[in-house]
Amino acid sequence: MNPGRERSETRRPSVFWVLAVMILPVINLAVRFKVTDAAKFPRSGAFVMAPNHFSEIDPVLMGVLSWKLGRAPRFMAKASVFTIPVIGRLLHMSGQIPVQRGGNVRGSEPVKAAQRLVERGQMVVVYPEGSLTRDPGLWPMRGKTGAVRIALERGIPIVPVAHWGAQEIMPRYSKRLNLFPRRTVLVKIGDPLDLTQFRGRNLDPATLNEATTLVMAAITELLEDLRGETAPTKRWNPTEHDQKETGRFEA
């Protein structure tokens, strides 16, 4: 997996080197990435990476993938993780963004923090679903508007990404990792989405939801290609199935 580009972010000394030393040896032994269209991953500049989300190990895998493709990943992560000794400190130092699961902070401060990364030409990873998908078949569910809001407000690309195989390493809501034998994680990177039809419009809920629908459709199409299957016609909506928006709905 060599996109043939400058790896300035990964070569520059930072706390990411510490994280890489801690994480990469384990992931390299346990995971083989098979990436389609790696050249579409932006080589430089700010952009929003928008992947699907169906396993709690997804952020680790997408972080390693980004690093291997030459970019230092910054995520929106649950605020509770930042209270863990050592780990929380490393997360803060590496520019990760804490997100409260409820209250006003959830809709304002995380987006502002992501915008500060954008101003520095850095990438930010935003899971449009906001939580692990509730779809029984692990297809992308209804999306939320944070990813497109950042992209539209800052005028930067949003790149859809789909991956498949993480469920064999860590099934949804499982507490056990299956690191051996080595698994293959399939990844497909999409073209930056054309959001020009939304630029200049008032970013009200209707506009943001319309743009988010395009993002979720793009991610789903990529995942269909990886799985060789067709997704359900109607996207899963937790509220229609009496499911919570966050937390372990199967518990």
VENSUL-V337154 format. One record per residue. PSI is psi in whole degrees, 0 to 359 (NA if undefined). Layout:
# VENSUL-V337154
PSI
PSI
This chain:
# VENSUL-V337154
92
100
355
51
169
137
51
319
321
339
341
126
133
176
340
332
321
314
321
319
325
323
316
316
320
312
321
328
329
337
138
118
133
105
129
131
43
332
343
348
121
132
331
170
168
141
163
123
125
94
165
167
111
2
148
349
356
311
323
314
317
330
316
317
313
318
317
332
7
12
145
116
137
132
159
118
155
132
330
331
331
349
353
126
144
302
315
320
317
322
315
315
332
4
16
156
115
138
122
142
349
169
180
333
326
325
354
296
318
321
320
320
318
323
328
324
318
319
336
9
24
159
156
135
121
123
109
333
339
344
173
137
142
353
129
330
9
24
155
136
191
136
163
171
1
318
312
331
315
313
317
320
328
356
41
162
153
124
115
142
137
145
157
133
342
331
338
339
318
98
156
125
9
152
5
135
136
86
342
142
170
133
156
129
118
137
138
128
131
172
148
136
142
105
19
330
342
346
136
348
156
126
63
171
322
315
314
321
322
316
322
324
321
319
312
325
321
317
317
319
319
318
324
318
318
318
342
32
168
130
158
147
320
129
141
132
112
322
334
352
20
42
147
153
331
168
180
100
343
349
NA
